[in-house]
């Protein structure tokens, strides 16, 4: 019997997602960039785009976060 999605560990959820991505032959570089972009966008939503709070929560320097916004072409949401 399989667990409900909510009951799976983060590792199990990622493993399932990664399996699907490998099956679809999504390149690692593309997968990592998409993961990072969604991760940062989700944090931006949670912290209302307050980069200082986001950086602290994500464990990166504020300047690094700013650079990732630019590199991943993440725009501020209004």
C-alpha positions as CSV (number, residue, x, y, z in Angstrom):
1,X,0.0,0.0,0.0
2,X,1.4,3.4,-1.0
3,X,1.5,6.4,1.3
4,X,-0.4,9.5,0.6
5,X,1.7,12.3,-0.8
6,X,1.4,14.3,2.4
7,X,2.9,11.4,4.4
8,X,6.0,11.0,2.2
9,X,9.3,12.4,3.4
10,X,10.9,15.2,1.4
11,X,13.5,12.7,0.2
12,X,10.7,10.4,-1.1
13,X,8.9,13.3,-2.8
14,X,12.1,14.5,-4.5
15,X,13.0,10.9,-5.5
16,X,9.7,10.5,-7.2
17,X,10.0,13.9,-9.0
18,X,13.6,13.2,-10.1
19,X,12.6,9.8,-11.4
20,X,10.0,11.5,-13.6
21,X,12.5,14.1,-14.8
22,X,15.1,11.5,-15.7
23,X,12.5,9.5,-17.6
24,X,11.7,12.7,-19.6
25,X,15.4,13.2,-20.1
26,X,15.4,16.7,-18.5
27,X,19.0,17.9,-18.3
28,X,20.5,18.3,-14.8
29,X,21.4,21.9,-15.5
30,X,17.8,22.7,-16.5
31,X,16.4,20.8,-13.5
32,X,18.7,22.6,-11.0
33,X,17.9,26.0,-12.4
34,X,14.2,25.4,-12.3
35,X,14.4,24.1,-8.8
36,X,16.4,27.1,-7.6
37,X,14.1,29.5,-9.3
38,X,10.9,28.0,-7.8
39,X,12.6,27.7,-4.4
40,X,13.5,31.4,-4.4
41,X,10.1,32.5,-5.8
42,X,8.4,30.6,-3.1
43,X,10.6,32.2,-0.4
44,X,9.9,35.6,-2.0
45,X,6.2,35.0,-1.6
46,X,6.6,33.9,2.0
47,X,8.8,36.8,3.0
48,X,7.0,39.3,0.7
49,X,10.2,39.8,-1.3
50,X,12.1,41.1,1.8
51,X,15.6,39.9,0.6
52,X,17.2,40.3,4.0
53,X,14.7,37.9,5.6
54,X,14.8,35.6,2.6
55,X,18.6,35.4,2.6
56,X,18.6,34.6,6.3
57,X,16.0,31.9,5.9
58,X,17.7,30.4,2.9
59,X,21.2,30.5,4.5
60,X,22.8,32.7,1.9
61,X,24.2,36.2,1.9
62,X,21.8,39.0,0.7
63,X,24.2,39.8,-2.2
64,X,24.2,36.2,-3.3
65,X,20.4,36.2,-3.3
66,X,20.4,39.4,-5.3
67,X,22.7,37.8,-7.9
68,X,20.6,34.7,-8.1
69,X,17.5,36.9,-8.8
70,X,19.4,38.4,-11.7
71,X,20.9,35.2,-13.0
72,X,17.6,33.3,-12.9
73,X,15.7,36.3,-14.3
74,X,13.3,36.4,-11.3
75,X,11.3,39.6,-11.3
76,X,9.8,41.1,-8.2
77,X,6.1,40.5,-7.8
78,X,3.9,43.5,-7.0
